[in-house]
């Protein structure tokens, strides 16, 4: 009885919202008491509906009640705290909005701790006791609290569904098995559960194995991330050192040129001033001599004149002024021109090498290469703007911003250059190609070879070492009016199907894939190469006859 009284005290002085002893208790007009903070929070949530209610009796108020602290109740709670009264034990917590409530409790319901699949009822600890004490409930199946117990009842026969129809893959009751599911493959729900449990365990084993495999993959990828970061950090550090060395070298050369200019300036100025001083001394001497002669010329005594004239008329040797070249001089302007030429050459080298450096950076790919695209839109994601290098062209007229070539009958007035082809009517691109690239060639005439080649392909000969596809440094697709073929290392492979006036080229340098496509509404594969590229590649064009044209198409 004393324990029941203690429980009554706990329930009496507990807030039904937080289930703890009242803090700053307030009593609303219906007579129920709450913590001031709890009831304020409850009404704050009802603010939008402008209807305020009591959480226990659900009495509503048209306007939000004004709260005042119940000092008598607060004093009583404080007094009870001093006697050792605490909040209600967790076992006696009431069911909240997200809890499963006991179906046997009347009034305010306690939390259910179990649900019975035979009774289809959920029980709190108190009302569950008969299932433990009476032999009638020993065969009942107790599970964790569930609000979906009615799903175990057959909607047609209002019976517990203890069977399973494998034919229709659904739970049924016993009456269903002899009615609309008659003749179907039916078993008890327990037997089906056992079978599915075995399958579940196998699935779990597979899942666990996949988890282990994926964890290994994640660990491997993490290691790759760390390796990439280390490599990138080292590359940045090394690059900074190299560029710093280059900057220092240029600064050193700048300082050397400056020093040489100043030294030469000092020498030349010293020579000029030395000659200038001699001339000024001579001028002074001549002026003095001229003054003496002038004075002698005014002497009236003839004998005195004749006596002094020989000594005064003698002139000292004149300073040699033949080194003075009275003409416009460039002085150090040629030095500026030479330095400007060096700057231009360095800019050309940096422009060319920067492309290689940039493409080498973008070629870094930890994961496997992406699959080759299937549609033209997919290929266009890798499109590259390519121009042709006039320094490699032979008997070809370049136009359209060095994207178009035409075979001319007369020799073009290109200057001599070590990169120029001198025997084959062909040309290479200015840009090197690495990573994943795509470009298209539109051609007209008797025939064209769309090619790629290493930069170190031979140039100054008319042999196979120079022709696209005739050596192991170039790959070429020949497109003629009536036939097509692929060439590599002077071996020809016929290409079936009709020719195409527009050829698409896809290169995945790292994966070693080179593919040629007929471009139309659909992409038709003409030939694919799978190899290993050891150097950056350059796009190439060879044309067959005078008047033939080929153009690298603008794709963006």
Secondary structure as GFF3:
##gff-version 3
##sequence-region A 1 556
A	DSSP	alpha_helix	2	12	.	.	.	ID=ss1
A	DSSP	beta_strand	25	27	.	.	.	ID=ss2
A	DSSP	beta_strand	33	35	.	.	.	ID=ss3
A	DSSP	alpha_helix	36	45	.	.	.	ID=ss4
A	DSSP	three_ten_helix	47	49	.	.	.	ID=ss5
A	DSSP	beta_strand	52	53	.	.	.	ID=ss6
A	DSSP	beta_strand	60	61	.	.	.	ID=ss7
A	DSSP	alpha_helix	71	82	.	.	.	ID=ss8
A	DSSP	three_ten_helix	90	92	.	.	.	ID=ss9
A	DSSP	beta_strand	114	116	.	.	.	ID=ss10
A	DSSP	beta_strand	121	123	.	.	.	ID=ss11
A	DSSP	alpha_helix	125	133	.	.	.	ID=ss12
A	DSSP	three_ten_helix	135	137	.	.	.	ID=ss13
A	DSSP	beta_strand	142	143	.	.	.	ID=ss14
A	DSSP	three_ten_helix	149	152	.	.	.	ID=ss15
A	DSSP	beta_strand	163	165	.	.	.	ID=ss16
A	DSSP	beta_strand	170	172	.	.	.	ID=ss17
A	DSSP	alpha_helix	174	177	.	.	.	ID=ss18
A	DSSP	beta_strand	186	188	.	.	.	ID=ss19
A	DSSP	alpha_helix	189	297	.	.	.	ID=ss20
A	DSSP	alpha_helix	302	313	.	.	.	ID=ss21
A	DSSP	alpha_helix	333	363	.	.	.	ID=ss22
A	DSSP	alpha_helix	376	380	.	.	.	ID=ss23
A	DSSP	three_ten_helix	390	392	.	.	.	ID=ss24
A	DSSP	beta_strand	396	399	.	.	.	ID=ss25
A	DSSP	beta_strand	404	407	.	.	.	ID=ss26
A	DSSP	beta_strand	426	433	.	.	.	ID=ss27
A	DSSP	beta_strand	436	444	.	.	.	ID=ss28
A	DSSP	beta_strand	447	454	.	.	.	ID=ss29
A	DSSP	beta_strand	474	480	.	.	.	ID=ss30
A	DSSP	beta_strand	484	488	.	.	.	ID=ss31
A	DSSP	beta_strand	491	495	.	.	.	ID=ss32
A	DSSP	beta_strand	502	508	.	.	.	ID=ss33
A	DSSP	beta_strand	513	519	.	.	.	ID=ss34
A	DSSP	beta_strand	523	530	.	.	.	ID=ss35
A	DSSP	beta_strand	537	543	.	.	.	ID=ss36
A	DSSP	beta_strand	549	552	.	.	.	ID=ss37
###
